[in-house]
Amino acid sequence: MTRRSLLSIAVLAATAPLDPRAATAQTQLPPTFGTGIEVINLNLSVTDPAENYVIGLDSADFAVYEDGIRQNLDFFTHENLPISMVIMIDTSASMEEKISVAQTAAIRFTKTLRPVDLAQIVQFNDRATTLQPFTNDPEALEAAILETETSGPTALHNALYISLKDLTKQKNPNERRRSAVVMLSDGEDTASLVSDDQVVDLAKKSEINIYAISLRPNRPQDRSRQAFSQAEYLLTALARDTGGRVYFPTSLSELDAVYDKIAEELRTLYSVGYVSSNERRDGKWRRIVVRVPDREGVSVRHKLGYYAPPGS
């Protein structure tokens, strides 16, 4: 029996239909494959030209390419899967006049989480502080957000690096669950020991969508500073590389709408998985492209690739 046949049997066994009455409360276990077989998992955000999320697609609608070679999908779902997320709030001194509105918007965002979802609250200035470890308790999340206090410089890179590590440790290989970082900041990094390259490299190795909300400085001269431009570039790159998204609201009044958009996207993602046809274990970067060939004007956002396993 071929490896592909074995994979197909494993997938069929692991993705047998659930009782429809339990579909919203129960999560299927992920497909189980043989030792040494790596499944490449992708979260797909599909939008039409008007930026509306496209639902109702099935596995046959998607074409997934790795380094230009089409791959066979071994797993597909459009379930509203449980989510584990880190909610990061910039509490550097520059956020002093904005923190109250930021708190209210973040609390409102946590109300979109379900009992099966988990969130961790992290504030960051010159250091990252976990105010509430992963929980599904909405009152605990709200209390943690209200604890945020502003002071000091911004160690954005450090905080992101730590949050990605924390979220990776949270993963359970026996549970299918999406992972995301949702971060709010108003400026450039001024105090990190971790470099931007280190953050990008770690993000590329994760299966974590990064959603960044970057509040623009009020003064045009501040927006044109090189340091702010570098921060803007980094957040854009992180969101693009991980399949997330970056937002640049022009005023605090837009925060609720931005958080609403992120919540909607997390509820409408497609999840697919495949075993690469390239069996080389060379540690090299492999680029992924996903298309919906029969839907004109449809855009698919996803992580841009992954590093192959290194050789032994």
Order of alpha helices (4+ residues) and beta strands (2+ residues): alpha-beta-beta-beta-beta-beta-alpha-beta-beta-alpha-alpha-beta-alpha-beta-alpha-alpha-beta-alpha-beta-beta-beta-beta
